[in-house]
Amino acid sequence: MRLMGIAVKLETEGRPTARAIVIEPGTPNPLIVDSFALTGDDVDFTRQLFELSQATRSRSAALKPERVVIARADFPPTGSRKEGPKLRLLAEGAIAAAAREIVTETALATGLEIGQWDGTSKDEVKAKAKVMLRAAGLPQKWLEATMAAIGALAYSP
């Protein structure tokens, strides 16, 4: 079984980057078998969303995961009028729609929801993800995508 987790960040102002982790079940922890980043060129935002969706669709078709989970931004304690969170939400939506076109079992989830699916908590999923990243020799910037991949393992539609 191959599963994919995706997380979006605005690493460059106005340009979303989607990081994806592909895992397969293993003991005691799932194994990371692939990782990749998708980012748009420095073009208008609708073009970036289109390029992210096309790249997500292409990678999903090639990798053939059985399930995809996209990490959704957690709810902030107070509302924000900043542009960054809005752009991230738009990118998450474009990626989710593209993944869903290829993979029927596609879901969006917050860290809290992923913890609930896993039967633990967001913090415990984060700890598992850190162990997996260390084992794979990947840096912490892949943490949220790895948490989403763990969510894909635990998700039951």
Buried (B, 14 or more C-beta within 10 A) or exposed (E): EBBBBBBBBBEEEEBBBBBBBBBBEEEEBBEBBBBBBBBBEEEEBEEBBBBBBBBBBEBBEEBEBEBBBBBBBEEEEEEEEEEBBEBBBBBBBBBBBBBBBBBEBBBBBBBEBBBBBBEBBBEEBBEBBBEBBEEBEBEEBBBBBBBBBBBBBBBEE
